[in-house]
Amino acid sequence: MPLKISLKPGEKFVLNGAVVENGERRANLVLKNKASVLREKDILQEEDVNTPVRRIYFPIMMMYLSDRNDDALYDEFVLRMNEFMGVVADAEVLTRCVAVSRDVMAGEYYKALMGCRKLMSYEAERLA
């Protein structure tokens, strides 16, 4: 099934590891085959990895954008997820953590990233 992306003027995104920037006008792209795509708002820079959930999100993002399996990234994800789950008592949050872990193990990295976004919302509430 094709993926349709609507881009704002100047919006950046990553497509299979390449950073692409839209021109001066709104644009629509249709991707006809499977590709790794992340919008600018979903890209986390290494210097912004400063909370527990962001430490989970970053290795998943890197696995999603990578064209090869990287055991070090997976190990980092496992370590950070275990640390986070070890200090969380909320059953709903723990259920989300398990879902993210399942998605990572299944290679469904984009789905795992979107699950992590929900964990970021929980974390933001707790840190506020």
QUIWOWO-V107724 format. One record per residue. N is the residue number from 0. RES is the residue in one letter. SS is DSSP state (H for helix, E for strand, - for the rest). PHI is phi as a letter, one per 30 degrees, with the letter a starting at -180 (NA if undefined). BURIAL is b if it has 9 or more other ideal C-beta (glycine too) atoms within 8 Angstrom, else e. Layout:
<<N | RES | SS | PHI | BURIAL> <N | RES | SS | PHI | BURIAL>>
This chain:
<<0 | M | - | NA | e> <1 | P | - | d | e> <2 | L | E | c | e> <3 | K | E | c | e> <4 | I | E | b | b> <5 | S | E | c | e> <6 | L | E | c | b> <7 | K | - | d | e> <8 | P | - | e | b> <9 | G | - | i | e> <10 | E | - | d | b> <11 | K | E | c | b> <12 | F | E | a | b> <13 | V | E | c | b> <14 | L | E | b | b> <15 | N | - | h | e> <16 | G | - | j | e> <17 | A | E | c | e> <18 | V | E | d | e> <19 | V | E | b | e> <20 | E | E | b | e> <21 | N | - | d | b> <22 | G | - | d | e> <23 | E | - | d | e> <24 | R | - | c | e> <25 | R | - | d | e> <26 | A | E | b | e> <27 | N | E | c | e> <28 | L | E | c | e> <29 | V | E | b | e> <30 | L | E | c | b> <31 | K | - | d | e> <32 | N | - | b | e> <33 | K | - | d | e> <34 | A | - | a | e> <35 | S | - | d | b> <36 | V | E | b | b> <37 | L | E | b | b> <38 | R | E | d | b> <39 | E | H | e | e> <40 | K | H | d | e> <41 | D | H | c | b> <42 | I | - | c | b> <43 | L | - | c | b> <44 | Q | - | d | e> <45 | E | H | e | e> <46 | E | H | d | e> <47 | D | H | c | e> <48 | V | - | d | b> <49 | N | - | b | e> <50 | T | - | b | b> <51 | P | H | e | b> <52 | V | H | d | b> <53 | R | H | d | b> <54 | R | H | d | b> <55 | I | H | d | b> <56 | Y | H | d | b> <57 | F | H | e | b> <58 | P | H | d | b> <59 | I | H | d | b> <60 | M | H | e | b> <61 | M | H | d | b> <62 | M | H | d | b> <63 | Y | H | d | b> <64 | L | H | d | b> <65 | S | - | d | b> <66 | D | - | c | e> <67 | R | - | b | e> <68 | N | - | d | e> <69 | D | - | b | b> <70 | D | H | d | e> <71 | A | H | d | e> <72 | L | H | d | b> <73 | Y | H | d | b> <74 | D | H | d | e> <75 | E | H | d | b> <76 | F | H | e | b> <77 | V | H | e | e> <78 | L | H | e | e> <79 | R | H | d | b> <80 | M | H | d | b> <81 | N | H | d | e> <82 | E | H | e | b> <83 | F | H | d | b> <84 | M | H | d | b> <85 | G | H | d | e> <86 | V | H | c | e> <87 | V | - | c | b> <88 | A | - | c | e> <89 | D | - | d | e> <90 | A | H | d | e> <91 | E | H | d | e> <92 | V | H | d | b> <93 | L | H | d | b> <94 | T | H | d | e> <95 | R | H | d | b> <96 | C | H | d | b> <97 | V | H | d | e> <98 | A | H | d | b> <99 | V | H | d | b> <100 | S | H | d | b> <101 | R | H | d | e> <102 | D | H | d | b> <103 | V | H | d | b> <104 | M | H | d | e> <105 | A | - | d | e> <106 | G | - | i | e> <107 | E | - | c | e> <108 | Y | H | d | b> <109 | Y | H | d | e> <110 | K | H | d | e> <111 | A | H | d | b> <112 | L | H | d | b> <113 | M | H | d | e> <114 | G | H | d | b> <115 | C | H | d | b> <116 | R | H | e | b> <117 | K | H | d | b> <118 | L | H | d | b> <119 | M | H | d | b> <120 | S | H | d | e> <121 | Y | H | e | b> <122 | E | H | d | b> <123 | A | H | d | e> <124 | E | H | d | e> <125 | R | H | d | e> <126 | L | H | d | e> <127 | A | - | d | e>>
